[in-house]
Amino acid sequence: GNSNIDGMREGTVILGLALLLNVWMFSIPPEFRRARFCTEEDVKLYPEKHCTTFGAWRQGVADYYANGGGVNFDFSIEGKE
């Protein structure tokens, strides 16, 4: 018979990817995890929003790992560091 009842095989893959993404997000520094994405225009017009473009965020993460980054789990809450 069909061992893939109700899409459980696909669900397992999606759950695994979601878990990996969450573990990775808590292993990078909070400034990357808490980033808000905006357009380049919004970044220039509203600096008080503390937002960044996706490209700048991606470059920051790449630089973090290029400079020896590593895994450092941080579960701090914003405003309560």
N, CA, C, O and CB atoms as a CASP TS submission, in Angstrom:
PFRMAT TS
TARGET T0000
AUTHOR 0000-0000-0000
METHOD Language model
MODEL 1
PARENT N/A
ATOM      1  N   GLY     1       0.801  -1.186   0.000  1.00  0.00           N
ATOM      2  CA  GLY     1       0.000   0.000   0.000  1.00  0.00           C
ATOM      3  C   GLY     1       0.848   1.256   0.000  1.00  0.00           C
ATOM      4  O   GLY     1       2.077   1.208  -0.065  1.00  0.00           O
ATOM      5  N   ASN     2       0.173   2.351   0.073  1.00  0.00           N
ATOM      6  CA  ASN     2       0.812   3.666   0.067  1.00  0.00           C
ATOM      7  C   ASN     2       1.252   4.020   1.484  1.00  0.00           C
ATOM      8  O   ASN     2       0.417   4.193   2.372  1.00  0.00           O
ATOM      9  CB  ASN     2      -0.149   4.750  -0.497  1.00  0.00           C
ATOM     10  N   SER     3       2.542   4.125   1.691  1.00  0.00           N
ATOM     11  CA  SER     3       3.063   4.424   3.027  1.00  0.00           C
ATOM     12  C   SER     3       3.119   5.925   3.299  1.00  0.00           C
ATOM     13  O   SER     3       3.509   6.328   4.395  1.00  0.00           O
ATOM     14  CB  SER     3       4.450   3.823   3.192  1.00  0.00           C
ATOM     15  N   ASN     4       2.744   6.756   2.340  1.00  0.00           N
ATOM     16  CA  ASN     4       2.767   8.205   2.506  1.00  0.00           C
ATOM     17  C   ASN     4       1.351   8.694   2.814  1.00  0.00           C
ATOM     18  O   ASN     4       0.700   9.320   1.977  1.00  0.00           O
ATOM     19  CB  ASN     4       3.333   8.904   1.232  1.00  0.00           C
ATOM     20  N   ILE     5       0.894   8.402   4.008  1.00  0.00           N
ATOM     21  CA  ILE     5      -0.463   8.748   4.403  1.00  0.00           C
ATOM     22  C   ILE     5      -0.542  10.236   4.715  1.00  0.00           C
ATOM     23  O   ILE     5       0.222  10.749   5.532  1.00  0.00           O
ATOM     24  CB  ILE     5      -0.911   7.911   5.619  1.00  0.00           C
ATOM     25  N   ASP     6      -1.474  10.927   4.058  1.00  0.00           N
ATOM     26  CA  ASP     6      -1.734  12.349   4.294  1.00  0.00           C
ATOM     27  C   ASP     6      -0.499  13.226   4.136  1.00  0.00           C
ATOM     28  O   ASP     6      -0.410  14.254   4.806  1.00  0.00           O
ATOM     29  CB  ASP     6      -2.297  12.537   5.669  1.00  0.00           C
ATOM     30  N   GLY     7       0.443  12.875   3.293  1.00  0.00           N
ATOM     31  CA  GLY     7       1.613  13.717   3.035  1.00  0.00           C
ATOM     32  C   GLY     7       2.608  13.767   4.176  1.00  0.00           C
ATOM     33  O   GLY     7       3.332  14.752   4.320  1.00  0.00           O
ATOM     34  N   MET     8       2.657  12.738   4.976  1.00  0.00           N
ATOM     35  CA  MET     8       3.555  12.725   6.136  1.00  0.00           C
ATOM     36  C   MET     8       5.022  12.788   5.716  1.00  0.00           C
ATOM     37  O   MET     8       5.831  13.391   6.421  1.00  0.00           O
ATOM     38  CB  MET     8       3.312  11.472   6.976  1.00  0.00           C
ATOM     39  N   ARG     9       5.382  12.185   4.593  1.00  0.00           N
ATOM     40  CA  ARG     9       6.772  12.206   4.142  1.00  0.00           C
ATOM     41  C   ARG     9       7.206  13.649   3.852  1.00  0.00           C
ATOM     42  O   ARG     9       8.274  14.081   4.284  1.00  0.00           O
ATOM     43  CB  ARG     9       6.952  11.318   2.880  1.00  0.00           C
ATOM     44  N   GLU    10       6.371  14.383   3.120  1.00  0.00           N
ATOM     45  CA  GLU    10       6.677  15.784   2.819  1.00  0.00           C
ATOM     46  C   GLU    10       6.672  16.626   4.089  1.00  0.00           C
ATOM     47  O   GLU    10       7.500  17.522   4.249  1.00  0.00           O
ATOM     48  CB  GLU    10       5.669  16.350   1.806  1.00  0.00           C
ATOM     49  N   GLY    11       5.748  16.340   4.981  1.00  0.00           N
ATOM     50  CA  GLY    11       5.668  17.074   6.242  1.00  0.00           C
ATOM     51  C   GLY    11       6.912  16.907   7.084  1.00  0.00           C
ATOM     52  O   GLY    11       7.345  17.847   7.750  1.00  0.00           O
ATOM     53  N   THR    12       7.488  15.727   7.061  1.00  0.00           N
ATOM     54  CA  THR    12       8.710  15.474   7.821  1.00  0.00           C
ATOM     55  C   THR    12       9.865  16.305   7.271  1.00  0.00           C
ATOM     56  O   THR    12      10.665  16.840   8.038  1.00  0.00           O
ATOM     57  CB  THR    12       9.066  13.977   7.787  1.00  0.00           C
ATOM     58  N   VAL    13       9.954  16.414   5.966  1.00  0.00           N
ATOM     59  CA  VAL    13      11.008  17.218   5.341  1.00  0.00           C
ATOM     60  C   VAL    13      10.820  18.695   5.688  1.00  0.00           C
ATOM     61  O   VAL    13      11.784  19.374   6.041  1.00  0.00           O
ATOM     62  CB  VAL    13      11.008  17.020   3.803  1.00  0.00           C
ATOM     63  N   ILE    14       9.604  19.189   5.592  1.00  0.00           N
ATOM     64  CA  ILE    14       9.328  20.591   5.908  1.00  0.00           C
ATOM     65  C   ILE    14       9.614  20.877   7.378  1.00  0.00           C
ATOM     66  O   ILE    14      10.205  21.908   7.697  1.00  0.00           O
ATOM     67  CB  ILE    14       7.868  20.944   5.572  1.00  0.00           C
ATOM     68  N   LEU    15       9.209  19.986   8.276  1.00  0.00           N
ATOM     69  CA  LEU    15       9.487  20.156   9.704  1.00  0.00           C
ATOM     70  C   LEU    15      10.989  20.181   9.958  1.00  0.00           C
ATOM     71  O   LEU    15      11.471  21.006  10.735  1.00  0.00           O
ATOM     72  CB  LEU    15       8.828  19.031  10.522  1.00  0.00           C
ATOM     73  N   GLY    16      11.730  19.290   9.316  1.00  0.00           N
ATOM     74  CA  GLY    16      13.183  19.265   9.476  1.00  0.00           C
ATOM     75  C   GLY    16      13.825  20.561   9.032  1.00  0.00           C
ATOM     76  O   GLY    16      14.710  21.080   9.712  1.00  0.00           O
ATOM     77  N   LEU    17      13.388  21.095   7.891  1.00  0.00           N
ATOM     78  CA  LEU    17      13.925  22.372   7.401  1.00  0.00           C
ATOM     79  C   LEU    17      13.573  23.523   8.346  1.00  0.00           C
ATOM     80  O   LEU    17      14.408  24.390   8.606  1.00  0.00           O
ATOM     81  CB  LEU    17      13.389  22.670   5.991  1.00  0.00           C
ATOM     82  N   ALA    18      12.351  23.534   8.856  1.00  0.00           N
ATOM     83  CA  ALA    18      11.945  24.593   9.784  1.00  0.00           C
ATOM     84  C   ALA    18      12.762  24.529  11.071  1.00  0.00           C
ATOM     85  O   ALA    18      13.163  25.566  11.599  1.00  0.00           O
ATOM     86  CB  ALA    18      10.444  24.484  10.103  1.00  0.00           C
ATOM     87  N   LEU    19      13.010  23.340  11.575  1.00  0.00           N
ATOM     88  CA  LEU    19      13.817  23.193  12.788  1.00  0.00           C
ATOM     89  C   LEU    19      15.251  23.646  12.563  1.00  0.00           C
ATOM     90  O   LEU    19      15.827  24.332  13.408  1.00  0.00           O
ATOM     91  CB  LEU    19      13.802  21.744  13.263  1.00  0.00           C
ATOM     92  N   LEU    20      15.830  23.267  11.426  1.00  0.00           N
ATOM     93  CA  LEU    20      17.193  23.710  11.112  1.00  0.00           C
ATOM     94  C   LEU    20      17.272  25.228  11.009  1.00  0.00           C
ATOM     95  O   LEU    20      18.219  25.829  11.516  1.00  0.00           O
ATOM     96  CB  LEU    20      17.673  23.074   9.804  1.00  0.00           C
ATOM     97  N   LEU    21      16.300  25.852  10.365  1.00  0.00           N
ATOM     98  CA  LEU    21      16.278  27.299  10.230  1.00  0.00           C
ATOM     99  C   LEU    21      16.194  27.971  11.604  1.00  0.00           C
ATOM    100  O   LEU    21      16.900  28.945  11.864  1.00  0.00           O
ATOM    101  CB  LEU    21      15.099  27.733   9.347  1.00  0.00           C
ATOM    102  N   ASN    22      15.338  27.453  12.476  1.00  0.00           N
ATOM    103  CA  ASN    22      15.200  28.043  13.808  1.00  0.00           C
ATOM    104  C   ASN    22      16.456  27.874  14.648  1.00  0.00           C
ATOM    105  O   ASN    22      16.858  28.807  15.344  1.00  0.00           O
ATOM    106  CB  ASN    22      14.023  27.428  14.528  1.00  0.00           C
ATOM    107  N   VAL    23      17.073  26.725  14.598  1.00  0.00           N
ATOM    108  CA  VAL    23      18.313  26.518  15.356  1.00  0.00           C
ATOM    109  C   VAL    23      19.392  27.452  14.827  1.00  0.00           C
ATOM    110  O   VAL    23      20.135  28.047  15.608  1.00  0.00           O
ATOM    111  CB  VAL    23      18.784  25.036  15.265  1.00  0.00           C
ATOM    112  N   TRP    24      19.484  27.586  13.496  1.00  0.00           N
ATOM    113  CA  TRP    24      20.488  28.488  12.917  1.00  0.00           C
ATOM    114  C   TRP    24      20.221  29.932  13.318  1.00  0.00           C
ATOM    115  O   TRP    24      21.157  30.655  13.661  1.00  0.00           O
ATOM    116  CB  TRP    24      20.504  28.365  11.385  1.00  0.00           C
ATOM    117  N   MET    25      18.960  30.369  13.285  1.00  0.00           N
ATOM    118  CA  MET    25      18.641  31.761  13.623  1.00  0.00           C
ATOM    119  C   MET    25      19.040  32.103  15.058  1.00  0.00           C
ATOM    120  O   MET    25      19.428  33.239  15.328  1.00  0.00           O
ATOM    121  CB  MET    25      17.147  32.020  13.428  1.00  0.00           C
ATOM    122  N   PHE    26      18.954  31.146  15.978  1.00  0.00           N
ATOM    123  CA  PHE    26      19.350  31.420  17.359  1.00  0.00           C
ATOM    124  C   PHE    26      20.845  31.244  17.576  1.00  0.00           C
ATOM    125  O   PHE    26      21.343  31.495  18.674  1.00  0.00           O
ATOM    126  CB  PHE    26      18.591  30.517  18.304  1.00  0.00           C
ATOM    127  N   SER    27      21.567  30.818  16.547  1.00  0.00           N
ATOM    128  CA  SER    27      23.014  30.645  16.688  1.00  0.00           C
ATOM    129  C   SER    27      23.798  31.832  16.120  1.00  0.00           C
ATOM    130  O   SER    27      25.014  31.901  16.300  1.00  0.00           O
ATOM    131  CB  SER    27      23.452  29.363  15.996  1.00  0.00           C
ATOM    132  N   ILE    28      23.128  32.764  15.439  1.00  0.00           N
ATOM    133  CA  ILE    28      23.804  33.958  14.926  1.00  0.00           C
ATOM    134  C   ILE    28      23.570  35.109  15.902  1.00  0.00           C
ATOM    135  O   ILE    28      22.642  35.042  16.708  1.00  0.00           O
ATOM    136  CB  ILE    28      23.291  34.328  13.491  1.00  0.00           C
ATOM    137  N   PRO    29      24.379  36.152  15.852  1.00  0.00           N
ATOM    138  CA  PRO    29      24.228  37.277  16.782  1.00  0.00           C
ATOM    139  C   PRO    29      22.840  37.932  16.693  1.00  0.00           C
ATOM    140  O   PRO    29      22.230  37.950  15.624  1.00  0.00           O
ATOM    141  CB  PRO    29      25.306  38.323  16.506  1.00  0.00           C
ATOM    142  N   PRO    30      22.347  38.464  17.807  1.00  0.00           N
ATOM    143  CA  PRO    30      21.000  39.056  17.840  1.00  0.00           C
ATOM    144  C   PRO    30      20.780  40.177  16.826  1.00  0.00           C
ATOM    145  O   PRO    30      19.662  40.349  16.342  1.00  0.00           O
ATOM    146  CB  PRO    30      20.725  39.587  19.210  1.00  0.00           C
ATOM    147  N   GLU    31      21.822  40.943  16.494  1.00  0.00           N
ATOM    148  CA  GLU    31      21.592  42.033  15.545  1.00  0.00           C
ATOM    149  C   GLU    31      21.162  41.526  14.172  1.00  0.00           C
ATOM    150  O   GLU    31      20.489  42.243  13.432  1.00  0.00           O
ATOM    151  CB  GLU    31      22.846  42.873  15.408  1.00  0.00           C
ATOM    152  N   PHE    32      21.544  40.302  13.826  1.00  0.00           N
ATOM    153  CA  PHE    32      21.093  39.720  12.555  1.00  0.00           C
ATOM    154  C   PHE    32      19.705  39.110  12.715  1.00  0.00           C
ATOM    155  O   PHE    32      18.860  39.235  11.829  1.00  0.00           O
ATOM    156  CB  PHE    32      22.092  38.649  12.057  1.00  0.00           C
ATOM    157  N   ARG    33      19.477  38.460  13.832  1.00  0.00           N
ATOM    158  CA  ARG    33      18.198  37.797  14.076  1.00  0.00           C
ATOM    159  C   ARG    33      17.070  38.830  14.205  1.00  0.00           C
ATOM    160  O   ARG    33      15.941  38.566  13.789  1.00  0.00           O
ATOM    161  CB  ARG    33      18.278  36.928  15.350  1.00  0.00           C
ATOM    162  N   ARG    34      17.366  39.986  14.770  1.00  0.00           N
ATOM    163  CA  ARG    34      16.340  41.002  15.012  1.00  0.00           C
ATOM    164  C   ARG    34      16.216  42.022  13.891  1.00  0.00           C
ATOM    165  O   ARG    34      15.479  42.999  14.018  1.00  0.00           O
ATOM    166  CB  ARG    34      16.632  41.714  16.290  1.00  0.00           C
ATOM    167  N   ALA    35      16.927  41.802  12.805  1.00  0.00           N
ATOM    168  CA  ALA    35      16.931  42.770  11.704  1.00  0.00           C
ATOM    169  C   ALA    35      15.536  42.926  11.103  1.00  0.00           C
ATOM    170  O   ALA    35      14.774  41.968  10.980  1.00  0.00           O
ATOM    171  CB  ALA    35      17.927  42.340  10.616  1.00  0.00           C
ATOM    172  N   ARG    36      15.237  44.151  10.739  1.00  0.00           N
ATOM    173  CA  ARG    36      14.000  44.454  10.014  1.00  0.00           C
ATOM    174  C   ARG    36      14.413  44.820   8.595  1.00  0.00           C
ATOM    175  O   ARG    36      15.321  45.626   8.392  1.00  0.00           O
ATOM    176  CB  ARG    36      13.171  45.628  10.707  1.00  0.00           C
ATOM    177  N   PHE    37      13.750  44.228   7.624  1.00  0.00           N
ATOM    178  CA  PHE    37      14.099  44.484   6.230  1.00  0.00           C
ATOM    179  C   PHE    37      13.269  45.628   5.669  1.00  0.00           C
ATOM    180  O   PHE    37      12.051  45.677   5.842  1.00  0.00           O
ATOM    181  CB  PHE    37      13.900  43.222   5.386  1.00  0.00           C
ATOM    182  N   CYS    38      13.950  46.547   4.995  1.00  0.00           N
ATOM    183  CA  CYS    38      13.315  47.698   4.336  1.00  0.00           C
ATOM    184  C   CYS    38      13.942  47.871   2.955  1.00  0.00           C
ATOM    185  O   CYS    38      14.925  47.218   2.607  1.00  0.00           O
ATOM    186  CB  CYS    38      13.475  49.009   5.191  1.00  0.00           C
ATOM    187  N   THR    39      13.349  48.760   2.195  1.00  0.00           N
ATOM    188  CA  THR    39      13.949  49.106   0.905  1.00  0.00           C
ATOM    189  C   THR    39      15.126  50.041   1.164  1.00  0.00           C
ATOM    190  O   THR    39      15.249  50.618   2.245  1.00  0.00           O
ATOM    191  CB  THR    39      12.897  49.774  -0.058  1.00  0.00           C
ATOM    192  N   GLU    40      15.985  50.184   0.164  1.00  0.00           N
ATOM    193  CA  GLU    40      17.125  51.109   0.300  1.00  0.00           C
ATOM    194  C   GLU    40      16.646  52.533   0.561  1.00  0.00           C
ATOM    195  O   GLU    40      17.268  53.273   1.323  1.00  0.00           O
ATOM    196  CB  GLU    40      18.003  51.076  -0.969  1.00  0.00           C
ATOM    197  N   GLU    41      15.560  52.906  -0.061  1.00  0.00           N
ATOM    198  CA  GLU    41      15.012  54.248   0.125  1.00  0.00           C
ATOM    199  C   GLU    41      14.566  54.459   1.577  1.00  0.00           C
ATOM    200  O   GLU    41      14.839  55.508   2.161  1.00  0.00           O
ATOM    201  CB  GLU    41      13.828  54.481  -0.835  1.00  0.00           C
ATOM    202  N   ASP    42      13.885  53.470   2.160  1.00  0.00           N
ATOM    203  CA  ASP    42      13.441  53.580   3.554  1.00  0.00           C
ATOM    204  C   ASP    42      14.615  53.639   4.523  1.00  0.00           C
ATOM    205  O   ASP    42      14.563  54.346   5.529  1.00  0.00           O
ATOM    206  CB  ASP    42      12.539  52.405   3.913  1.00  0.00           C
ATOM    207  N   VAL    43      15.670  52.896   4.218  1.00  0.00           N
ATOM    208  CA  VAL    43      16.856  52.919   5.078  1.00  0.00           C
ATOM    209  C   VAL    43      17.434  54.334   5.142  1.00  0.00           C
ATOM    210  O   VAL    43      17.845  54.799   6.205  1.00  0.00           O
ATOM    211  CB  VAL    43      17.926  51.922   4.562  1.00  0.00           C
ATOM    212  N   LYS    44      17.461  55.013   3.990  1.00  0.00           N
ATOM    213  CA  LYS    44      18.007  56.374   3.938  1.00  0.00           C
ATOM    214  C   LYS    44      17.050  57.404   4.535  1.00  0.00           C
ATOM    215  O   LYS    44      17.481  58.322   5.233  1.00  0.00           O
ATOM    216  CB  LYS    44      18.330  56.750   2.499  1.00  0.00           C
ATOM    217  N   LEU    45      15.754  57.255   4.263  1.00  0.00           N
ATOM    218  CA  LEU    45      14.776  58.246   4.708  1.00  0.00           C
ATOM    219  C   LEU    45      14.435  58.160   6.192  1.00  0.00           C
ATOM    220  O   LEU    45      14.165  59.176   6.832  1.00  0.00           O
ATOM    221  CB  LEU    45      13.525  58.098   3.911  1.00  0.00           C
ATOM    222  N   TYR    46      14.449  56.939   6.741  1.00  0.00           N
ATOM    223  CA  TYR    46      14.018  56.736   8.126  1.00  0.00           C
ATOM    224  C   TYR    46      15.074  55.967   8.923  1.00  0.00           C
ATOM    225  O   TYR    46      14.857  54.803   9.261  1.00  0.00           O
ATOM    226  CB  TYR    46      12.677  55.983   8.164  1.00  0.00           C
ATOM    227  N   PRO    47      16.206  56.594   9.227  1.00  0.00           N
ATOM    228  CA  PRO    47      17.262  55.877   9.960  1.00  0.00           C
ATOM    229  C   PRO    47      16.831  55.449  11.366  1.00  0.00           C
ATOM    230  O   PRO    47      17.411  54.526  11.936  1.00  0.00           O
ATOM    231  CB  PRO    47      18.499  56.750  10.061  1.00  0.00           C
ATOM    232  N   GLU    48      15.820  56.114  11.922  1.00  0.00           N
ATOM    233  CA  GLU    48      15.369  55.754  13.257  1.00  0.00           C
ATOM    234  C   GLU    48      14.635  54.403  13.295  1.00  0.00           C
ATOM    235  O   GLU    48      14.412  53.845  14.370  1.00  0.00           O
ATOM    236  CB  GLU    48      14.467  56.842  13.793  1.00  0.00           C
ATOM    237  N   LYS    49      14.265  53.887  12.124  1.00  0.00           N
ATOM    238  CA  LYS    49      13.605  52.574  12.067  1.00  0.00           C
ATOM    239  C   LYS    49      14.572  51.421  12.328  1.00  0.00           C
ATOM    240  O   LYS    49      14.148  50.305  12.629  1.00  0.00           O
ATOM    241  CB  LYS    49      12.945  52.384  10.710  1.00  0.00           C
ATOM    242  N   HIS    50      15.870  51.692  12.211  1.00  0.00           N
ATOM    243  CA  HIS    50      16.902  50.661  12.406  1.00  0.00           C
ATOM    244  C   HIS    50      16.637  49.435  11.530  1.00  0.00           C
ATOM    245  O   HIS    50      16.668  48.300  12.005  1.00  0.00           O
ATOM    246  CB  HIS    50      16.967  50.241  13.888  1.00  0.00           C
ATOM    247  N   CYS    51      16.378  49.679  10.263  1.00  0.00           N
ATOM    248  CA  CYS    51      16.153  48.566   9.346  1.00  0.00           C
ATOM    249  C   CYS    51      17.297  48.486   8.344  1.00  0.00           C
ATOM    250  O   CYS    51      18.114  49.401   8.234  1.00  0.00           O
ATOM    251  CB  CYS    51      14.799  48.719   8.615  1.00  0.00           C
ATOM    252  N   THR    52      17.338  47.386   7.623  1.00  0.00           N
ATOM    253  CA  THR    52      18.404  47.139   6.668  1.00  0.00           C
ATOM    254  C   THR    52      17.829  46.469   5.430  1.00  0.00           C
ATOM    255  O   THR    52      16.731  45.914   5.468  1.00  0.00           O
ATOM    256  CB  THR    52      19.516  46.272   7.294  1.00  0.00           C
ATOM    257  N   THR    53      18.567  46.525   4.348  1.00  0.00           N
ATOM    258  CA  THR    53      18.147  45.792   3.148  1.00  0.00           C
ATOM    259  C   THR    53      18.554  44.336   3.310  1.00  0.00           C
ATOM    260  O   THR    53      19.436  44.011   4.104  1.00  0.00           O
ATOM    261  CB  THR    53      18.775  46.408   1.847  1.00  0.00           C
ATOM    262  N   PHE    54      17.905  43.469   2.552  1.00  0.00           N
ATOM    263  CA  PHE    54      18.255  42.057   2.632  1.00  0.00           C
ATOM    264  C   PHE    54      19.694  41.836   2.191  1.00  0.00           C
ATOM    265  O   PHE    54      20.401  41.014   2.774  1.00  0.00           O
ATOM    266  CB  PHE    54      17.303  41.219   1.777  1.00  0.00           C
ATOM    267  N   GLY    55      20.131  42.556   1.171  1.00  0.00           N
ATOM    268  CA  GLY    55      21.509  42.413   0.687  1.00  0.00           C
ATOM    269  C   GLY    55      22.532  42.780   1.741  1.00  0.00           C
ATOM    270  O   GLY    55      23.543  42.095   1.895  1.00  0.00           O
ATOM    271  N   ALA    56      22.274  43.874   2.480  1.00  0.00           N
ATOM    272  CA  ALA    56      23.195  44.292   3.542  1.00  0.00           C
ATOM    273  C   ALA    56      23.188  43.275   4.678  1.00  0.00           C
ATOM    274  O   ALA    56      24.232  42.983   5.260  1.00  0.00           O
ATOM    275  CB  ALA    56      22.816  45.695   4.075  1.00  0.00           C
ATOM    276  N   TRP    57      22.003  42.732   4.996  1.00  0.00           N
ATOM    277  CA  TRP    57      21.901  41.711   6.044  1.00  0.00           C
ATOM    278  C   TRP    57      22.687  40.462   5.646  1.00  0.00           C
ATOM    279  O   TRP    57      23.458  39.919   6.438  1.00  0.00           O
ATOM    280  CB  TRP    57      20.418  41.350   6.311  1.00  0.00           C
ATOM    281  N   ARG    58      22.478  40.019   4.409  1.00  0.00           N
ATOM    282  CA  ARG    58      23.173  38.824   3.911  1.00  0.00           C
ATOM    283  C   ARG    58      24.686  39.035   3.926  1.00  0.00           C
ATOM    284  O   ARG    58      25.434  38.127   4.290  1.00  0.00           O
ATOM    285  CB  ARG    58      22.699  38.477   2.482  1.00  0.00           C
ATOM    286  N   GLN    59      25.141  40.227   3.533  1.00  0.00           N
ATOM    287  CA  GLN    59      26.573  40.523   3.556  1.00  0.00           C
ATOM    288  C   GLN    59      27.097  40.536   4.990  1.00  0.00           C
ATOM    289  O   GLN    59      28.206  40.065   5.242  1.00  0.00           O
ATOM    290  CB  GLN    59      26.856  41.873   2.873  1.00  0.00           C
ATOM    291  N   GLY    60      26.321  41.064   5.927  1.00  0.00           N
ATOM    292  CA  GLY    60      26.723  41.066   7.330  1.00  0.00           C
ATOM    293  C   GLY    60      26.880  39.661   7.885  1.00  0.00           C
ATOM    294  O   GLY    60      27.831  39.379   8.615  1.00  0.00           O
ATOM    295  N   VAL    61      25.956  38.784   7.543  1.00  0.00           N
ATOM    296  CA  VAL    61      26.049  37.387   7.982  1.00  0.00           C
ATOM    297  C   VAL    61      27.269  36.725   7.346  1.00  0.00           C
ATOM    298  O   VAL    61      27.997  35.993   8.016  1.00  0.00           O
ATOM    299  CB  VAL    61      24.756  36.603   7.619  1.00  0.00           C
ATOM    300  N   ALA    62      27.496  36.981   6.054  1.00  0.00           N
ATOM    301  CA  ALA    62      28.658  36.407   5.373  1.00  0.00           C
ATOM    302  C   ALA    62      29.954  36.902   6.013  1.00  0.00           C
ATOM    303  O   ALA    62      30.886  36.122   6.208  1.00  0.00           O
ATOM    304  CB  ALA    62      28.634  36.762   3.872  1.00  0.00           C
ATOM    305  N   ASP    63      30.018  38.195   6.342  1.00  0.00           N
ATOM    306  CA  ASP    63      31.206  38.745   7.002  1.00  0.00           C
ATOM    307  C   ASP    63      31.400  38.128   8.386  1.00  0.00           C
ATOM    308  O   ASP    63      32.527  37.856   8.798  1.00  0.00           O
ATOM    309  CB  ASP    63      31.095  40.274   7.118  1.00  0.00           C
ATOM    310  N   TYR    64      30.304  37.910   9.094  1.00  0.00           N
ATOM    311  CA  TYR    64      30.364  37.285  10.423  1.00  0.00           C
ATOM    312  C   TYR    64      31.042  35.917  10.336  1.00  0.00           C
ATOM    313  O   TYR    64      31.938  35.611  11.123  1.00  0.00           O
ATOM    314  CB  TYR    64      28.940  37.141  11.024  1.00  0.00           C
ATOM    315  N   TYR    65      30.614  35.108   9.385  1.00  0.00           N
ATOM    316  CA  TYR    65      31.211  33.778   9.236  1.00  0.00           C
ATOM    317  C   TYR    65      32.626  33.853   8.662  1.00  0.00           C
ATOM    318  O   TYR    65      33.480  33.042   9.021  1.00  0.00           O
ATOM    319  CB  TYR    65      30.334  32.906   8.338  1.00  0.00           C
ATOM    320  N   ALA    66      32.881  34.818   7.776  1.00  0.00           N
ATOM    321  CA  ALA    66      34.215  34.964   7.194  1.00  0.00           C
ATOM    322  C   ALA    66      35.242  35.361   8.254  1.00  0.00           C
ATOM    323  O   ALA    66      36.420  35.026   8.133  1.00  0.00           O
ATOM    324  CB  ALA    66      34.193  36.004   6.069  1.00  0.00           C
ATOM    325  N   ASN    67      34.803  36.067   9.282  1.00  0.00           N
ATOM    326  CA  ASN    67      35.694  36.499  10.353  1.00  0.00           C
ATOM    327  C   ASN    67      35.742  35.518  11.520  1.00  0.00           C
ATOM    328  O   ASN    67      36.115  35.886  12.634  1.00  0.00           O
ATOM    329  CB  ASN    67      35.268  37.850  10.852  1.00  0.00           C
ATOM    330  N   GLY    68      35.368  34.286  11.265  1.00  0.00           N
ATOM    331  CA  GLY    68      35.484  33.258  12.294  1.00  0.00           C
ATOM    332  C   GLY    68      34.210  33.003  13.055  1.00  0.00           C
ATOM    333  O   GLY    68      34.211  32.188  13.978  1.00  0.00           O
ATOM    334  N   GLY    69      33.121  33.662  12.711  1.00  0.00           N
ATOM    335  CA  GLY    69      31.790  33.505  13.296  1.00  0.00           C
ATOM    336  C   GLY    69      31.628  32.366  14.274  1.00  0.00           C
ATOM    337  O   GLY    69      32.129  32.443  15.396  1.00  0.00           O
ATOM    338  N   GLY    70      30.972  31.357  13.897  1.00  0.00           N
ATOM    339  CA  GLY    70      30.770  30.212  14.762  1.00  0.00           C
ATOM    340  C   GLY    70      29.389  30.196  15.377  1.00  0.00           C
ATOM    341  O   GLY    70      28.562  31.071  15.120  1.00  0.00           O
ATOM    342  N   VAL    71      29.155  29.191  16.189  1.00  0.00           N
ATOM    343  CA  VAL    71      27.853  28.996  16.807  1.00  0.00           C
ATOM    344  C   VAL    71      27.914  29.479  18.244  1.00  0.00           C
ATOM    345  O   VAL    71      28.746  29.024  19.029  1.00  0.00           O
ATOM    346  CB  VAL    71      27.417  27.513  16.740  1.00  0.00           C
ATOM    347  N   ASN    72      27.026  30.404  18.581  1.00  0.00           N
ATOM    348  CA  ASN    72      26.936  30.925  19.941  1.00  0.00           C
ATOM    349  C   ASN    72      25.455  31.150  20.221  1.00  0.00           C
ATOM    350  O   ASN    72      24.896  32.181  19.846  1.00  0.00           O
ATOM    351  CB  ASN    72      27.779  32.259  20.126  1.00  0.00           C
ATOM    352  N   PHE    73      24.822  30.183  20.879  1.00  0.00           N
ATOM    353  CA  PHE    73      23.388  30.294  21.121  1.00  0.00           C
ATOM    354  C   PHE    73      23.084  31.450  22.060  1.00  0.00           C
ATOM    355  O   PHE    73      23.687  31.567  23.127  1.00  0.00           O
ATOM    356  CB  PHE    73      22.841  28.989  21.698  1.00  0.00           C
ATOM    357  N   ASP    74      22.146  32.306  21.662  1.00  0.00           N
ATOM    358  CA  ASP    74      21.763  33.485  22.421  1.00  0.00           C
ATOM    359  C   ASP    74      20.252  33.583  22.431  1.00  0.00           C
ATOM    360  O   ASP    74      19.631  33.799  21.390  1.00  0.00           O
ATOM    361  CB  ASP    74      22.399  34.768  21.829  1.00  0.00           C
ATOM    362  N   PHE    75      19.656  33.426  23.608  1.00  0.00           N
ATOM    363  CA  PHE    75      18.208  33.469  23.732  1.00  0.00           C
ATOM    364  C   PHE    75      17.756  34.742  24.449  1.00  0.00           C
ATOM    365  O   PHE    75      16.688  34.770  25.059  1.00  0.00           O
ATOM    366  CB  PHE    75      17.704  32.233  24.477  1.00  0.00           C
ATOM    367  N   SER    76      18.581  35.801  24.372  1.00  0.00           N
ATOM    368  CA  SER    76      18.235  37.040  25.063  1.00  0.00           C
ATOM    369  C   SER    76      17.005  37.682  24.426  1.00  0.00           C
ATOM    370  O   SER    76      16.688  37.456  23.259  1.00  0.00           O
ATOM    371  CB  SER    76      19.421  38.020  25.042  1.00  0.00           C
ATOM    372  N   ILE    77      16.327  38.491  25.239  1.00  0.00           N
ATOM    373  CA  ILE    77      15.138  39.183  24.795  1.00  0.00           C
ATOM    374  C   ILE    77      15.476  40.643  24.577  1.00  0.00           C
ATOM    375  O   ILE    77      16.160  41.252  25.399  1.00  0.00           O
ATOM    376  CB  ILE    77      13.990  39.025  25.808  1.00  0.00           C
ATOM    377  N   GLU    78      15.001  41.215  23.471  1.00  0.00           N
ATOM    378  CA  GLU    78      15.322  42.605  23.148  1.00  0.00           C
ATOM    379  C   GLU    78      14.928  43.522  24.293  1.00  0.00           C
ATOM    380  O   GLU    78      13.817  43.438  24.816  1.00  0.00           O
ATOM    381  CB  GLU    78      14.618  43.037  21.857  1.00  0.00           C
ATOM    382  N   GLY    79      15.845  44.397  24.676  1.00  0.00           N
ATOM    383  CA  GLY    79      15.606  45.314  25.769  1.00  0.00           C
ATOM    384  C   GLY    79      15.962  44.741  27.128  1.00  0.00           C
ATOM    385  O   GLY    79      15.920  45.450  28.134  1.00  0.00           O
ATOM    386  N   LYS    80      16.313  43.454  27.163  1.00  0.00           N
ATOM    387  CA  LYS    80      16.652  42.806  28.434  1.00  0.00           C
ATOM    388  C   LYS    80      17.992  42.103  28.349  1.00  0.00           C
ATOM    389  O   LYS    80      18.200  41.074  28.992  1.00  0.00           O
ATOM    390  CB  LYS    80      15.568  41.810  28.835  1.00  0.00           C
ATOM    391  N   GLU    81      18.922  42.666  27.540  1.00  0.00           N
ATOM    392  CA  GLU    81      20.230  42.044  27.371  1.00  0.00           C
ATOM    393  C   GLU    81      20.958  42.133  28.635  1.00  0.00           C
ATOM    394  O   GLU    81      22.095  41.669  28.726  1.00  0.00           O
ATOM    395  CB  GLU    81      21.028  42.678  26.260  1.00  0.00           C
TER
END
